[in-house]
Amino acid sequence: MQMSIIAEEKAMEIVHKFLRELRRKDDGILALYVIEFIGTEKLQIAGCVNSILLHLRRYLMIEKGVFEFNKFRTIEVYLRHAPPIVESQAFDFILKKLKGEVDGDGDDLRMLRTCGARFRDYFNKRLLNSETAGGHYEA
Protein backbone atom coordinates (compact mmCIF):
# COMPACT_ATOMS: atom_id res chain seq x y z
CA MET A 1 0.00 0.00 0.00
CA GLN A 2 2.81 2.40 0.90
CA MET A 3 4.48 1.71 -2.46
CA SER A 4 1.37 2.72 -4.44
CA ILE A 5 1.14 6.04 -2.58
CA ILE A 6 4.78 6.77 -3.41
CA ALA A 7 4.24 5.74 -7.04
CA GLU A 8 1.15 7.98 -7.28
CA GLU A 9 3.05 10.93 -5.78
CA LYS A 10 5.88 10.38 -8.26
CA ALA A 11 3.42 10.23 -11.16
CA MET A 12 1.78 13.49 -10.07
CA GLU A 13 5.21 15.09 -9.71
CA ILE A 14 5.93 14.13 -13.33
CA VAL A 15 2.55 15.53 -14.47
CA HIS A 16 3.19 18.79 -12.61
CA LYS A 17 6.65 19.08 -14.15
CA PHE A 18 5.20 18.45 -17.62
CA LEU A 19 2.56 21.14 -17.12
CA ARG A 20 5.09 23.65 -15.80
CA GLU A 21 7.30 23.00 -18.82
CA LEU A 22 4.33 23.29 -21.16
CA ARG A 23 3.44 26.63 -19.60
CA ARG A 24 7.05 27.86 -19.83
CA LYS A 25 8.04 26.47 -23.20
CA ASP A 26 4.83 26.39 -25.20
CA ASP A 27 6.44 28.70 -27.77
CA GLY A 28 8.33 25.59 -28.89
CA ILE A 29 5.10 24.03 -30.07
CA LEU A 30 4.79 24.86 -33.75
CA ALA A 31 1.15 25.86 -33.61
CA LEU A 32 1.71 28.26 -30.76
CA TYR A 33 4.79 29.61 -32.52
CA VAL A 34 2.67 30.41 -35.55
CA ILE A 35 -0.03 32.03 -33.44
CA GLU A 36 2.38 34.07 -31.34
CA PHE A 37 4.80 35.26 -33.99
CA ILE A 38 2.78 35.29 -37.18
CA GLY A 39 -0.45 36.24 -35.44
CA THR A 40 -4.04 35.25 -36.00
CA GLU A 41 -4.51 37.95 -38.64
CA LYS A 42 -2.68 35.76 -41.18
CA LEU A 43 -4.39 32.47 -40.35
CA GLN A 44 -7.11 31.08 -42.57
CA ILE A 45 -10.25 29.37 -41.23
CA ALA A 46 -8.64 25.96 -40.51
CA GLY A 47 -5.71 27.63 -38.74
CA CYS A 48 -8.04 29.76 -36.63
CA VAL A 49 -10.11 26.72 -35.66
CA ASN A 50 -6.96 24.79 -34.68
CA SER A 51 -5.50 27.70 -32.72
CA ILE A 52 -8.71 28.25 -30.74
CA LEU A 53 -8.91 24.55 -29.91
CA LEU A 54 -5.25 24.66 -28.87
CA HIS A 55 -5.91 27.52 -26.45
CA LEU A 56 -8.87 25.64 -24.94
CA ARG A 57 -6.76 22.48 -24.52
CA ARG A 58 -3.92 24.45 -22.97
CA TYR A 59 -6.33 26.00 -20.45
CA LEU A 60 -7.79 22.59 -19.61
CA MET A 61 -4.36 21.02 -19.14
CA ILE A 62 -2.66 23.78 -17.19
CA GLU A 63 -5.43 25.17 -15.06
CA LYS A 64 -7.87 22.27 -14.75
CA GLY A 65 -5.51 19.31 -15.10
CA VAL A 66 -7.71 17.80 -17.84
CA PHE A 67 -6.14 16.24 -20.92
CA GLU A 68 -8.52 16.22 -23.89
CA PHE A 69 -6.94 15.67 -27.29
CA ASN A 70 -10.05 14.81 -29.32
CA LYS A 71 -10.81 17.94 -31.35
CA PHE A 72 -14.48 16.93 -31.62
CA ARG A 73 -14.82 16.94 -27.81
CA THR A 74 -12.56 19.83 -26.82
CA ILE A 75 -15.28 22.50 -26.71
CA GLU A 76 -17.71 20.23 -24.85
CA VAL A 77 -15.09 19.39 -22.21
CA TYR A 78 -14.01 23.04 -21.94
CA LEU A 79 -17.62 24.13 -21.33
CA ARG A 80 -17.96 21.58 -18.50
CA HIS A 81 -15.04 23.08 -16.57
CA ALA A 82 -16.19 26.60 -15.62
CA PRO A 83 -14.68 28.38 -18.63
CA PRO A 84 -13.61 31.98 -18.09
CA ILE A 85 -14.43 32.92 -21.71
CA VAL A 86 -17.27 31.58 -23.83
CA GLU A 87 -17.61 32.56 -27.47
CA SER A 88 -20.83 30.81 -28.47
CA GLN A 89 -20.80 32.00 -32.09
CA ALA A 90 -17.23 30.80 -32.60
CA PHE A 91 -17.86 27.52 -30.79
CA ASP A 92 -20.98 26.82 -32.89
CA PHE A 93 -19.06 27.54 -36.09
CA ILE A 94 -16.09 25.41 -35.04
CA LEU A 95 -18.29 22.42 -34.25
CA LYS A 96 -20.05 22.73 -37.62
CA LYS A 97 -16.70 23.13 -39.41
CA LEU A 98 -15.29 20.02 -37.73
CA LYS A 99 -18.36 18.04 -38.85
CA GLY A 100 -17.97 19.34 -42.42
CA GLU A 101 -21.29 21.18 -42.32
CA VAL A 102 -19.85 24.61 -43.25
CA ASP A 103 -16.90 26.00 -45.16
CA GLY A 104 -17.01 29.55 -43.87
CA ASP A 105 -16.72 32.94 -45.53
CA GLY A 106 -14.99 36.25 -44.92
CA ASP A 107 -17.28 37.15 -42.02
CA ASP A 108 -16.59 33.80 -40.36
CA LEU A 109 -12.85 34.28 -40.83
CA ARG A 110 -12.95 37.75 -39.23
CA MET A 111 -14.98 36.40 -36.31
CA LEU A 112 -12.54 33.51 -35.78
CA ARG A 113 -9.49 35.77 -35.99
CA THR A 114 -10.98 38.15 -33.42
CA CYS A 115 -11.92 35.26 -31.14
CA GLY A 116 -8.51 33.62 -31.58
CA ALA A 117 -6.68 36.82 -30.67
CA ARG A 118 -8.91 37.27 -27.62
CA PHE A 119 -8.27 33.70 -26.44
CA ARG A 120 -4.52 34.03 -27.09
CA ASP A 121 -4.18 37.27 -25.15
CA TYR A 122 -6.42 36.21 -22.27
CA PHE A 123 -5.02 32.71 -21.78
CA ASN A 124 -1.39 33.74 -22.18
CA LYS A 125 -1.84 36.25 -19.38
CA ARG A 126 -3.90 33.90 -17.19
CA LEU A 127 -1.94 30.69 -17.68
CA LEU A 128 1.50 32.19 -17.34
CA ASN A 129 0.49 33.21 -13.82
CA SER A 130 -1.45 30.07 -12.78
CA GLU A 131 -0.40 27.21 -10.54
CA THR A 132 -0.49 23.68 -11.89
CA ALA A 133 -3.36 21.68 -10.45
CA GLY A 134 -2.52 18.10 -11.40
CA GLY A 135 -4.14 16.19 -14.22
CA HIS A 136 -6.45 13.46 -15.39
CA TYR A 137 -7.86 12.24 -18.67
CA GLU A 138 -11.48 13.02 -19.48
CA ALA A 139 -13.49 9.86 -19.89
VOSEFI-887451 format. One record per residue: residue number from 1; residue in three letters; x, y, z of N, C-alpha, C in turn. Coordinates in nm, 4 decimals. Atoms other than C-alpha are relative to their C-alpha. Layout:
<gubas>
{NUM "ALA" {X Y Z} {X Y Z} {X Y Z}}
...
</gubas>
This chain:
<gubas>
{1 "MET" {0.0830 -0.1191 0.0000} {0.0000 0.0000 0.0000} {0.0874 0.1253 0.0000}}
{2 "GLN" {-0.0914 -0.1139 -0.0071} {0.2812 0.2401 0.0900} {0.0660 0.0244 -0.1354}}
{3 "MET" {-0.0658 -0.0138 0.1291} {0.4483 0.1711 -0.2460} {-0.0911 0.0685 -0.1005}}
{4 "SER" {0.0895 -0.0612 0.0972} {0.1371 0.2715 -0.4436} {-0.0179 0.1495 0.0275}}
{5 "ILE" {0.0098 -0.1421 -0.0338} {0.1144 0.6041 -0.2582} {0.1232 0.0732 -0.0519}}
{6 "ILE" {-0.1244 -0.0597 0.0496} {0.4784 0.6770 -0.3405} {-0.0022 0.0069 -0.1526}}
{7 "ALA" {0.0072 0.0019 0.1465} {0.4241 0.5744 -0.7043} {-0.0967 0.1056 -0.0507}}
{8 "GLU" {0.0981 -0.1007 0.0398} {0.1153 0.7979 -0.7278} {0.0575 0.1407 0.0174}}
{9 "GLU" {-0.0618 -0.1310 -0.0220} {0.3047 1.0929 -0.5780} {0.1051 0.0288 -0.1071}}
{10 "LYS" {-0.1016 -0.0167 0.1034} {0.5881 1.0377 -0.8257} {-0.0660 0.0307 -0.1343}}
{11 "ALA" {0.0721 -0.0241 0.1259} {0.3422 1.0233 -1.1163} {-0.0549 0.1424 -0.0045}}
{12 "MET" {0.0539 -0.1356 -0.0034} {0.1776 1.3488 -1.0072} {0.1122 0.1027 -0.0099}}
{13 "GLU" {-0.1158 -0.0893 0.0123} {0.5210 1.5092 -0.9715} {0.0409 0.0134 -0.1461}}
{14 "ILE" {-0.0336 -0.0016 0.1424} {0.5929 1.4133 -1.3329} {-0.1029 0.0814 -0.0783}}
{15 "VAL" {0.1064 -0.0769 0.0667} {0.2554 1.5525 -1.4470} {0.0182 0.1486 0.0270}}
{16 "HIS" {-0.0195 -0.1414 -0.0350} {0.3187 1.8788 -1.2607} {0.1197 0.0584 -0.0747}}
{17 "LYS" {-0.1187 -0.0475 0.0721} {0.6653 1.9084 -1.4154} {-0.0326 0.0204 -0.1477}}
{18 "PHE" {0.0411 -0.0121 0.1397} {0.5201 1.8453 -1.7618} {-0.0828 0.1261 -0.0212}}
{19 "LEU" {0.0862 -0.1171 0.0153} {0.2555 2.1136 -1.7118} {0.0773 0.1305 0.0193}}
{20 "ARG" {-0.0832 -0.1199 -0.0182} {0.5093 2.3655 -1.5802} {0.0835 0.0270 -0.1245}}
{21 "GLU" {-0.0797 -0.0146 0.1215} {0.7300 2.3004 -1.8822} {-0.0862 0.0447 -0.1168}}
{22 "LEU" {0.0915 -0.0400 0.1061} {0.4330 2.3285 -2.1157} {-0.0313 0.1486 0.0118}}
{23 "ARG" {0.0322 -0.1415 -0.0229} {0.3442 2.6626 -1.9604} {0.1199 0.0882 -0.0327}}
{24 "ARG" {-0.1208 -0.0799 0.0231} {0.7054 2.7857 -1.9830} {0.0475 -0.0053 -0.1438}}
{25 "LYS" {-0.0636 0.0195 0.1297} {0.8043 2.6467 -2.3198} {-0.0987 -0.0224 -0.1129}}
{26 "ASP" {0.0982 0.0292 0.1041} {0.4832 2.6390 -2.5199} {0.0327 0.0690 -0.1318}}
{27 "ASP" {-0.0379 -0.0614 0.1266} {0.6436 2.8695 -2.7774} {0.0795 -0.0957 -0.0867}}
{28 "GLY" {-0.0675 0.1016 0.0790} {0.8335 2.5590 -2.8886} {-0.0961 -0.0852 -0.0792}}
{29 "ILE" {0.1013 0.0739 0.0741} {0.5104 2.4030 -3.0072} {-0.0284 0.0783 -0.1277}}
{30 "LEU" {0.0125 -0.0692 0.1281} {0.4787 2.4856 -3.3753} {-0.1272 0.0823 -0.0102}}
{31 "ALA" {0.1254 -0.0738 0.0134} {0.1145 2.5863 -3.3610} {0.0008 0.1273 0.0820}}
{32 "LEU" {-0.0054 -0.1208 -0.0815} {0.1714 2.8263 -3.0763} {0.1025 0.0978 -0.0546}}
{33 "TYR" {-0.0990 -0.0876 0.0629} {0.4789 2.9611 -3.2516} {-0.0669 0.0814 -0.1113}}
{34 "VAL" {0.0695 -0.0677 0.1095} {0.2673 3.0413 -3.5552} {-0.0949 0.1049 0.0545}}
{35 "ILE" {0.0976 -0.0922 -0.0563} {-0.0030 3.2030 -3.3439} {0.0686 0.1200 0.0634}}
{36 "GLU" {-0.0668 -0.1077 -0.0716} {0.2381 3.4072 -3.1336} {0.0789 0.0925 -0.0898}}
{37 "PHE" {-0.0930 -0.0809 0.0772} {0.4804 3.5257 -3.3988} {-0.0514 0.0401 -0.1376}}
{38 "ILE" {0.0619 -0.0408 0.1255} {0.2781 3.5291 -3.7184} {-0.1287 0.0746 0.0315}}
{39 "GLY" {0.1231 -0.0660 -0.0413} {-0.0453 3.6239 -3.5443} {-0.1223 -0.0583 -0.0684}}
{40 "THR" {0.1244 0.0552 0.0529} {-0.4039 3.5247 -3.5998} {-0.0460 0.0717 -0.1253}}
{41 "GLU" {0.0470 -0.0757 0.1171} {-0.4505 3.7948 -3.8638} {0.0431 -0.0621 -0.1323}}
{42 "LYS" {-0.0437 0.0645 0.1237} {-0.2677 3.5756 -4.1184} {-0.0527 -0.1425 -0.0132}}
{43 "LEU" {0.0534 0.1360 0.0055} {-0.4391 3.2468 -4.0346} {-0.1270 -0.0043 -0.0841}}
{44 "GLN" {0.1252 0.0234 0.0710} {-0.7112 3.1076 -4.2565} {-0.0948 -0.0741 0.0942}}
{45 "ILE" {0.1029 0.0583 -0.0877} {-1.0249 2.9365 -4.1229} {0.0518 -0.1228 0.0741}}
{46 "ALA" {-0.0480 0.1225 -0.0667} {-0.8640 2.5960 -4.0511} {0.1040 0.0336 0.1072}}
{47 "GLY" {-0.1004 -0.0408 -0.0980} {-0.5708 2.7629 -3.8742} {-0.0621 0.0656 0.1208}}
{48 "CYS" {0.0695 -0.0645 -0.1124} {-0.8042 2.9762 -3.6633} {-0.0704 -0.1035 0.0870}}
{49 "VAL" {0.0684 0.1063 -0.0751} {-1.0108 2.6715 -3.5656} {0.1013 -0.0755 0.0849}}
{50 "ASN" {-0.1019 0.0757 -0.0734} {-0.6961 2.4795 -3.4677} {0.0615 0.0813 0.1132}}
{51 "SER" {-0.0613 -0.0809 -0.1054} {-0.5499 2.7703 -3.2721} {-0.0952 0.0197 0.1170}}
{52 "ILE" {0.0978 -0.0153 -0.1088} {-0.8714 2.8251 -3.0739} {-0.0079 -0.1290 0.0801}}
{53 "LEU" {0.0037 0.1278 -0.0714} {-0.8906 2.4550 -2.9910} {0.1266 -0.0202 0.0825}}
{54 "LEU" {-0.1261 0.0115 -0.0733} {-0.5249 2.4658 -2.8867} {-0.0030 0.0824 0.1287}}
{55 "HIS" {0.0100 -0.0837 -0.1202} {-0.5913 2.7519 -2.6448} {-0.0926 -0.0644 0.1036}}
{56 "LEU" {0.0922 0.0658 -0.0930} {-0.8868 2.5639 -2.4936} {0.0672 -0.1199 0.0658}}
{57 "ARG" {-0.0712 0.1162 -0.0557} {-0.6760 2.2482 -2.4515} {0.1069 0.0426 0.0994}}
{58 "ARG" {-0.1060 -0.0490 -0.0883} {-0.3922 2.4448 -2.2970} {-0.0593 0.0442 0.1329}}
{59 "TYR" {0.0697 -0.0402 -0.1228} {-0.6333 2.6000 -2.0446} {-0.0407 -0.1237 0.0807}}
{60 "LEU" {0.0439 0.1210 -0.0694} {-0.7788 2.2587 -1.9614} {0.1170 -0.0735 0.0649}}
{61 "MET" {-0.1148 0.0724 -0.0545} {-0.4357 2.1024 -1.9136} {0.0648 0.0745 0.1156}}
{62 "ILE" {-0.0783 -0.0741 -0.0986} {-0.2657 2.3781 -1.7191} {-0.0826 0.0380 0.1217}}
{63 "GLU" {0.0760 -0.0501 -0.1143} {-0.5428 2.5170 -1.5056} {-0.0930 -0.1037 0.0616}}
{64 "LYS" {0.0963 0.0979 -0.0504} {-0.7865 2.2275 -1.4754} {0.0580 -0.1398 0.0136}}
{65 "GLY" {-0.0596 0.1326 -0.0087} {-0.5514 1.9312 -1.5104} {-0.0726 -0.1037 -0.0825}}
{66 "VAL" {0.0780 0.0900 0.0855} {-0.7707 1.7800 -1.7838} {0.0693 -0.0107 -0.1355}}
{67 "PHE" {-0.0658 0.0245 0.1283} {-0.6140 1.6240 -2.0916} {-0.1035 -0.0492 -0.0999}}
{68 "GLU" {0.0973 0.0368 0.1042} {-0.8524 1.6221 -2.3892} {0.0624 0.0308 -0.1353}}
{69 "PHE" {-0.0664 -0.0179 0.1275} {-0.6944 1.5673 -2.7295} {-0.0915 -0.0235 -0.1195}}
{70 "ASN" {0.0961 0.0228 0.1074} {-1.0054 1.4813 -2.9322} {-0.0606 0.1339 -0.0400}}
{71 "LYS" {0.0459 -0.1319 0.0421} {-1.0813 1.7939 -3.1349} {-0.1516 0.0096 -0.0055}}
{72 "PHE" {0.1459 -0.0011 0.0051} {-1.4479 1.6930 -3.1620} {-0.0611 0.0170 0.1389}}
{73 "ARG" {0.0503 -0.0091 -0.1367} {-1.4818 1.6938 -2.7815} {0.0567 0.1170 0.0788}}
{74 "THR" {-0.0700 -0.1041 -0.0746} {-1.2559 1.9831 -2.6815} {-0.0934 0.1081 0.0516}}
{75 "ILE" {0.0911 -0.1072 -0.0424} {-1.5280 2.2505 -2.6711} {-0.0950 -0.0505 0.1066}}
{76 "GLU" {0.0916 0.0593 -0.0990} {-1.7708 2.0227 -2.4845} {0.0676 -0.0131 0.1365}}
{77 "VAL" {-0.0738 0.0183 -0.1253} {-1.5086 1.9390 -2.2207} {0.0339 0.1360 0.0612}}
{78 "TYR" {-0.0305 -0.1357 -0.0468} {-1.4005 2.3039 -2.1940} {-0.1228 0.0619 0.0679}}
{79 "LEU" {0.1222 -0.0602 -0.0545} {-1.7615 2.4132 -2.1334} {-0.0425 -0.0645 0.1328}}
{80 "ARG" {0.0333 0.0683 -0.1264} {-1.7956 2.1579 -1.8496} {0.0910 0.0405 0.1151}}
{81 "HIS" {-0.0987 -0.0314 -0.1033} {-1.5036 2.3080 -1.6568} {0.0069 0.1496 0.0316}}
{82 "ALA" {0.0082 -0.1406 -0.0421} {-1.6194 2.6596 -1.5617} {0.0897 0.0913 -0.0840}}
{83 "PRO" {-0.0876 -0.0793 0.0867} {-1.4684 2.8381 -1.8629} {-0.0075 0.1491 0.0304}}
{84 "PRO" {-0.0016 -0.1435 -0.0268} {-1.3608 3.1976 -1.8086} {-0.0459 0.0828 -0.1202}}
{85 "ILE" {0.0448 -0.0676 0.1223} {-1.4433 3.2918 -2.1705} {-0.0848 -0.0987 -0.0789}}
{86 "VAL" {0.0827 0.0811 0.0881} {-1.7270 3.1578 -2.3825} {-0.0342 0.0848 -0.1218}}
{87 "GLU" {0.0310 -0.0652 0.1273} {-1.7608 3.2559 -2.7469} {-0.0945 -0.0922 -0.0764}}
{88 "SER" {0.0993 0.0929 0.0552} {-2.0834 3.0808 -2.8474} {-0.0011 -0.0029 -0.1518}}
{89 "GLN" {0.0022 -0.0050 0.1458} {-2.0800 3.1995 -3.2094} {0.1201 -0.0749 -0.0580}}
{90 "ALA" {-0.1205 0.0683 0.0482} {-1.7234 3.0800 -3.2605} {-0.0083 -0.1498 0.0281}}
{91 "PHE" {0.0094 0.1418 -0.0342} {-1.7864 2.7519 -3.0792} {-0.0985 -0.0716 -0.0925}}
{92 "ASP" {0.0983 0.0608 0.0910} {-2.0984 2.6817 -3.2889} {0.0604 -0.0198 -0.1391}}
{93 "PHE" {-0.0623 0.0103 0.1319} {-1.9064 2.7541 -3.6088} {0.1056 -0.1108 -0.0010}}
{94 "ILE" {-0.1070 0.0999 -0.0051} {-1.6086 2.5407 -3.5041} {-0.0571 -0.1414 -0.0022}}
{95 "LEU" {0.0600 0.1341 -0.0023} {-1.8292 2.2417 -3.4249} {-0.0573 -0.0370 -0.1360}}
{96 "LYS" {0.0541 0.0264 0.1343} {-2.0051 2.2727 -3.7619} {0.1132 -0.0221 -0.1004}}
{97 "LYS" {-0.1159 0.0153 0.0903} {-1.6699 2.3129 -3.9407} {0.0641 -0.1372 0.0180}}
{98 "LEU" {-0.0600 0.1306 -0.0259} {-1.5295 2.0022 -3.7727} {-0.0843 -0.1135 -0.0576}}
{99 "LYS" {0.0907 0.1020 0.0542} {-1.8362 1.8042 -3.8853} {-0.0139 0.0098 -0.1513}}
{100 "GLY" {0.0089 -0.0172 0.1442} {-1.7966 1.9342 -4.2416} {-0.1305 0.0612 -0.0463}}
{101 "GLU" {0.1302 -0.0579 0.0335} {-2.1289 2.1180 -4.2318} {0.0111 0.1396 -0.0602}}
{102 "VAL" {-0.0203 -0.1344 0.0535} {-1.9852 2.4609 -4.3245} {0.1428 0.0130 -0.0500}}
{103 "ASP" {-0.1345 -0.0333 0.0471} {-1.6901 2.5997 -4.5157} {0.0461 0.1306 0.0621}}
{104 "GLY" {-0.0332 -0.1301 -0.0554} {-1.7007 2.9554 -4.3866} {0.0242 0.1017 -0.1092}}
{105 "ASP" {-0.0215 -0.1100 0.0934} {-1.6715 3.2936 -4.5532} {0.0835 0.1077 0.0681}}
{106 "GLY" {-0.0808 -0.1086 -0.0545} {-1.4990 3.6254 -4.4919} {-0.0460 0.0456 0.1371}}
{107 "ASP" {0.0518 -0.0399 -0.1315} {-1.7276 3.7148 -4.2017} {0.0381 -0.1012 0.1073}}
{108 "ASP" {-0.0400 0.1053 -0.0946} {-1.6586 3.3800 -4.0356} {0.1490 0.0098 0.0328}}
{109 "LEU" {-0.1437 -0.0117 -0.0207} {-1.2853 3.4275 -4.0827} {0.0323 0.1173 0.0932}}
{110 "ARG" {-0.0221 -0.1158 -0.0883} {-1.2946 3.7750 -3.9230} {-0.0417 -0.0318 0.1430}}
{111 "MET" {0.0480 0.0363 -0.1336} {-1.4981 3.6404 -3.6309} {0.0990 -0.0946 0.0686}}
{112 "LEU" {-0.0945 0.0958 -0.0575} {-1.2541 3.3508 -3.5779} {0.1334 0.0664 0.0343}}
{113 "ARG" {-0.1250 -0.0705 -0.0286} {-0.9494 3.5769 -3.5994} {-0.0130 0.0859 0.1250}}
{114 "THR" {0.0239 -0.0828 -0.1190} {-1.0984 3.8147 -3.3425} {-0.0064 -0.0865 0.1248}}
{115 "CYS" {0.0131 0.0924 -0.1132} {-1.1920 3.5263 -3.1135} {0.1355 -0.0620 0.0341}}
{116 "GLY" {-0.1312 0.0607 -0.0229} {-0.8506 3.3615 -3.1581} {0.0952 0.0955 0.0690}}
{117 "ALA" {-0.0871 -0.0998 -0.0638} {-0.6683 3.6816 -3.0672} {-0.0423 0.0227 0.1443}}
{118 "ARG" {0.0502 -0.0187 -0.1368} {-0.8912 3.7267 -2.7619} {0.0426 -0.1160 0.0891}}
{119 "PHE" {-0.0416 0.1168 -0.0779} {-0.8269 3.3698 -2.6437} {0.1505 0.0018 0.0247}}
{120 "ARG" {-0.1458 -0.0029 -0.0142} {-0.4519 3.4032 -2.7087} {0.0424 0.0983 0.1083}}
{121 "ASP" {-0.0405 -0.1039 -0.0950} {-0.4180 3.7271 -2.5154} {-0.0445 -0.0342 0.1422}}
{122 "TYR" {0.0541 0.0298 -0.1333} {-0.6419 3.6211 -2.2265} {0.0722 -0.1194 0.0635}}
{123 "PHE" {-0.0577 0.1205 -0.0590} {-0.5024 3.2706 -2.1781} {0.1503 0.0121 0.0203}}
{124 "ASN" {-0.1424 -0.0204 -0.0259} {-0.1391 3.3744 -2.2181} {0.0194 0.0723 0.1328}}
{125 "LYS" {-0.0118 -0.0741 -0.1255} {-0.1839 3.6247 -1.9377} {-0.0420 -0.0866 0.1191}}
{126 "ARG" {0.0523 0.0806 -0.1113} {-0.3898 3.3902 -1.7191} {0.0877 -0.1212 0.0301}}
{127 "LEU" {-0.0699 0.1263 -0.0225} {-0.1938 3.0694 -1.7683} {0.1460 0.0188 0.0371}}
{128 "LEU" {-0.1385 -0.0235 -0.0391} {0.1499 3.2188 -1.7339} {0.0118 0.0363 0.1466}}
{129 "ASN" {0.0002 -0.0344 -0.1418} {0.0489 3.3208 -1.3816} {-0.0709 -0.1039 0.0860}}
{130 "SER" {0.0783 0.0975 -0.0765} {-0.1450 3.0072 -1.2775} {0.0884 -0.1087 0.0596}}
{131 "GLU" {-0.0680 0.1140 -0.0609} {-0.0401 2.7207 -1.0541} {-0.0536 -0.1281 -0.0623}}
{132 "THR" {0.0403 0.1280 0.0545} {-0.0486 2.3676 -1.1892} {-0.0846 -0.0741 0.1021}}
{133 "ALA" {0.0942 0.0637 -0.0905} {-0.3356 2.1677 -1.0452} {-0.0041 -0.1510 -0.0112}}
{134 "GLY" {0.0057 0.1446 0.0147} {-0.2519 1.8100 -1.1398} {-0.0683 -0.0338 -0.1316}}
{135 "GLY" {0.0620 0.0338 0.1279} {-0.4140 1.6188 -1.4224} {-0.0686 -0.1329 0.0008}}
{136 "HIS" {0.0664 0.1278 0.0251} {-0.6448 1.3461 -1.5386} {-0.0570 0.0039 -0.1416}}
{137 "TYR" {0.0574 0.0083 0.1325} {-0.7856 1.2242 -1.8673} {-0.1510 0.0005 0.0109}}
{138 "GLU" {0.1464 -0.0006 0.0046} {-1.1478 1.3022 -1.9483} {-0.0488 -0.1313 -0.0572}}
{139 "ALA" {0.0555 0.1257 0.0488} {-1.3491 0.9856 -1.9888} {-0.1121 0.0237 -0.0980}}
</gubas>
